[in-house]
């Protein structure tokens, strides 16, 4: 139980740290948020849990391919907000656009034999 508490605490502290830095500087907040911190933590936690390098490699490959459609979020959200949308509808639109892009990307990857 303590191990899971450590995982949650470390992950939460990083998220809070990024949001606090972004309050002071959007450039540094964006820089830190753009780092693959979540992926790094997932790789570390998975390795500590399983010791399986092949699983880490598979996860890393999946993250690579699924980062591409996730970029739709970072295009749609600022476009919606700059077009005058309120935050919550803009956020929802960005999420839906991202889900749609995942829905397009996953079958394409499967068609070409790329497992995610």
N, C-alpha and C positions, 0 to 999 in steps of 0.2 A: 504493500500500500504506500509506503514511504517513497518508493521509486516513482510511482505515478504522480505523487504530490510534487516531487522534484521536477518531473517532466512538465507538469502543468505550470508550476511556478516560473521556471526558466522561460517557457514559451510566452506566458503572460507578461513577464517583465520586459521581454523584447518588444512586444506589441505596444505596451505603454510607453516605453522609451522612445520608440519611433514616433508615436503620436505627440509626445512632449517636445521632441526635437523639431517636428514639423510646425508646431506652434510658433517657434522662434525663427525657423528658417525653412521655407518650403523646399529650397534647393537641397539642403542637407537631409531633410526628412525624406525627400524623394530619392536621394542617393542611397540612403540606408534601406528604405523600403524596396528599392529595386534590386538590392542584393538578394541572392537566393537563400536568405536566412531560413525561411520555412523549409525549403528543400534540404538545406544542410542539417537542420534539426531532425527532420524526418529520416535522413540517411543515418545520422548518429544514433537516434533512438532505435531504428530498425536493426542496425548492426549490433548494438548492445543487447537487443532482445533476441536476435537470431544468430548473429555471427556469420550470416550468409551473404558473402560478397556478390554472388550471382543475383540475389534478390535486389541488392543495392544497384547493381548495373541495370537490371530490368526497370526498376523504379526511376532511375536517372534517365533512361531512354524515353520512358513514358512521359516524364516531366518535360523533356525537350520538345517532344511532338505536341504536347497539349499546351505549352506556353504560347504557341503560335495563335490558336483560336482565342486564348484568354486575352490577347492584346486588343481584341474588339472592345473590351470593357473600357480600356484607357483611351479609346477613340470616341466612343459613344457618350461616355459621361461628361467630358468637357464640352463636347458639341451641344449636348442637351442643356447643360447649365448656361453656356454662353448664349443659347437661343432663348433664354428666359424661363426655362423649366424650373420648377421648384426642385429642391434637392432630392426628396424621396421619389417622385416620379422619374427624375433623371437617373437615379440609382437603379430603380427597377428596370428602366429601359436598357441600361448598360448590362445588367445581369441577364435580362432576356436575350439581348444580342449575343452575349457570351455563350449562353446555353445553346442558342441556335447555331453558333459557329462550332461548338463542340459536336452538336448533332450532325453537322456537315463533315467535320474532320474525321471523326471516329470511323465512319463507314469507308471513307477514302483510304485511311490507313490500313484498314482490314483488307480492302481490295488489293492493296499492294503488299500484303503479307507482313505488315508491321504490327506487332503485338503491343498493345498498351494496357 
